[in-house]
Amino acid sequence: MHDSPVINHAGRLVSEIGVVAWVRVDTQTILSIHHNIITQNPRISLSYNDHRSWYLHIKNVQEVDRGWYMCQVNTDPMRSRKGYLQVVVPPMIIDNMTSTDMVVREGTNVTMVCRAMGYPEPYVMWRREDGREFNCNGESVNVVDGENLTISKVSRLHMGAYLCIASNGVPPSISKRVVLMVQFPPMLSIPNQLEAAYVGQDVTLECHTEAYPSSINYWTTDRGDMIISGNKYITTLNDDSYSRKMKLTIRKVSARDFSSYRCVAKNSLGETDGLIRLDEIPAPSTTSTTINYVPTFPQRKKGKHKNRWRDSSAENRVIGDYEVEEWKDIGMFTVSK
């Protein structure tokens, strides 16, 4: 901290007329007198330039150093010059006053808290980590201003990570991640409750479930026997957050496979199931049909002659006459389809 040299009314330098002292005004603490450091603060030092300019140095400035300082010359009358040291502090989140990861029941109210400090006072806001909008008390929002994020009647759609972000214009800004998990019993939906297949075909049945904590999922026959994945049955499970897709593939369907199948989901909060019926349909025909196509081409008359029907007896009698016209084909072909 420094300023221009202090000179008395006759133009003489301070070194010629008195002693220079540095004082912390708000605490009335003497920091230095002339060449000597008085304070026990190791971060404070003194320097001067030919006794014309006196400098007070503060290393590793901290927030407690904010305040008024005075350079004082013990002339008669005494002369002084005051200056204010402003200390800006980047934001910092107060962990022991800020929410950690939370698990709540669906339908309850939840409040996430974020406390921050710094100078100037930080601005605090909340948003989802994935950037998606969320419902906050009936409004679809991207950002909520303030230290508290309150959600009424929380639902599974609120599940995810939230960021508390504090900033005050002094870099860097800072954030804290809070994960919100929402508990609810299993729910189940079935895209097709009636499926059909023919003997020898592979067929897949499908159920969709939602639950948190994650559910135990399995398939049973209409007799209640649990279906185990193997050569005959293939079971698959696809996870996406709190949602799951259950699939049961029945290979080479036989007559005894036409029945009902049950998909089941259960967790610590409840259990649900759904029924899918598999019916038989006729197998598609494998007979191929051949169509002979005979196009018509122009023909030319070849001639005309008479024939007679005769019996096969010894008399070889004529029993009828008929006339025959002969035609010559110009061209003919047969196409099979």
Phi, psi and omega in degrees: 000128183209165177209183177290155182298147179271126183236138182282179187295339180269000178085011181275149179289156180298331181294339183271343190234348182182186184256141179261135177229148173250135185227138170274111192294311188295332179255359182053042181258128175279123182266321180207152172229118182052245182269359190253133174276125181264320184294153177271002181286113184290349182275353183257134177219172186227145172212162181208165184232100180051033180059019178261324180232133181242132185238134173255123182251135175237116179273152175048058185305136180238168184298330181291346180278353180296135176149190182269136176236149182227133170262123187236134178243125186277057173275181176235104004283162181293142178242149181207161175219130182250151175214149182255128177263112177263130181245117177264145185230126177297156184294149176219135179274133180273101189300318185286357176242009183243144183297148171253184180306141187232147173234122183227163177274143178299138179096349178271172175263144182224142176232124174256134187243140177224116179251134181224155176223165182156176177221126357300169182301130185291150169269131184241138176216161178239145171205164175287145180296324182278358177081358182287154173289156176217157181277121178237101178056048175090355179244142175270118187228158172260325187223142172239123180280147175109168184284336184251132172247110181248128178239122178271142178050062183299144179235173180298336179291342178278351184298139178146188182262137178241148179246128168265122184240128179242134179212151178215018180087352177254111184291152001265157168291163183222152180220160174226140183261128178235124181264128178252119176247136184243122182272139174201153180288164183298144171232150188222141173224149183236118180299318180224112180278345178234119177244158180222148179204165175249162182301132180095349182274154168268138181224146181240129175257148187221137174229146176245130181232155173226137179190149168208126003301161183307141184271160168270127185239138177200169180245149173227160174278177179293343177272356179093004179283133179289136181269126180255135180296136181190212181290322183278316183243139174236118179252135178229154182220120179248122182263144171211095185059240182268002181259149177220146173247119177262133177229137175236116177257125177257120185267140177048068184304134175247174183300325183283352178278348180283102189195195177253146180231142185243131173258137187233139174224132179215145170219190186293346183258351180165185183213147175212160178210168178213155186245136175235130179257136178251118180250160181268141171234156180296144176291146179295145180293141179252003181285132178263147183251132179252127179248122176268123182249120181244103180288154179267129178242157176299143178236154180241133181292132184267326182164183183219136176212164182254142173238155177235140173275130176237148177280170185264015181279176181294333182286339179052050184283148175282124181248358177174151176245148172212157183251137182243130171258132179254137179238145178253125178286135174281324179191149179202140172212161181242132180245128177259134176244000000 
